Amino acid sequence: MKPALGVLVLVHVAVLGAGFFAPYDYAEQHREFPYAPPTPIHFRDWRPYAGEYPLRFFAKGRLFGVDEPGVVFLFGSDGFGRDVFSRVLYGGQVSLFTGLAACAVSLAFGLGLGTLAGFWGGWVDQVLMRGGELFLALPWLYLLLAVRGFLPLHIEPVEAFLLMVAIIGTVGWVRPARLIRGVVLSGRERGFVLAARGFGASGAYLIRRHILPMTFGVILTQATVLIPQYILAEVTLSFLGLGVAEPAPSWGNMLAEARQYHVLVSHPWLLAPGLATVPVLLGYLRIADCVLESTAK
């Protein structure tokens, strides 16, 4: 678990500090270097060089860079001469934090509705759970396409980010709600809960003091499972043009440039955003396995 956690911490720190770790702004263009291959890094007299220009560290508020007219493209450049490495870091802010924020929304809905259904039962349980089944049956991809069709062609990146968080988080509440409902159904029949009820404790007190602490294990497990799913959902939606639009980067809309076969064959470094998702998804899934094993013991 520790290696996976270390990888995730490293990736999230790099993404959060993109303004420092990236040598260029995500929108900065070098039109004279379209589709430039990755810049070779070599050492001369124990000093690192990017091509013919020495690397300078902690200059202009960034970790590294080179003096003009030199350029350093660790992952190459795209068709506009933008540094792919810088855009991967900035794009991770959208992709990773869409997953985190959407997971928070989904778990908040799941916790609230699952607790209500499990604790009160009866018609409340029937309405919420049957509504959840209807929710699962809806063709969400087509609904997303319809919603995007009603919106303006160009929306601000912040608006697109919030829209994706709201949609992805709202769609995914049913599974955690069902699991939390099962925990609450079992917990409300525990002896100490029945004893507290017998002493006149209110429903709100029982939920806050006794029931909610029982759900923390389920919430933690679901978070480690849902976050990678929602990151992948954001990448997919942006790849299809339903998420954040250019010039703001996300791992999904960056991959869209590589969907043409001739571009992919000639410039394989454009797959860097897809490769960046691999350690993140594997890291979260590894942590999910460890959490499941620990809760099963």
Secondary structure, DSSP 4 states (H G I P E B T S, - for coil): -HHHHHHHHHHHHHHHTHHHHSSS-TT---TTSTTPPPPPEEEETTEEEETTEE-EEEETTEEEE--TT----TT-B-TT--BHHHHHHHHHHHHHHHHHHHHHHHHHHHHHHHHHHHHH-HHHHHHHHHHHHHHHHS-HHHHHHHHHHHS-SS--HHHHHHHHHHHHHHHTTHHHHHHHHHHHHHHTTSHHHHHHHHTT--HHHHIIIIIHHHTHHHHHHHHHHHHHHHHHHHHHHHHTTSSPPTTS--HHHHHGGG-SHHHHHH-GGGGHHHHHHHHHHHHHHHHHHHHHHHHH-
